[in-house]
């Protein structure tokens, strides 16, 4: 994912409530981070429904570590083995 932004040159922010003439440069990264977390949460919900038929509410901590995601998917070590196919 490549996310390039740039500020508009020579365009002061004249809003009376702006902090040191700031521009809203923090909003896109925050929205991107929120979107990623919600996408992971949606994937966990789909995995829970597919693997265990469970549609109950669940809590996913922030940051969503691999261990937390695996636990939220209702997986244990026995479910994480690979089998060879010929």
Secondary structure, DSSP 4 states (H G I P E B T S, - for coil): ------PPTT-----TT-STT--S-SHHHHHHHHHHHHHHHHHHHHHHHHHH---------SS--HHHHHHHTT--GGGG------
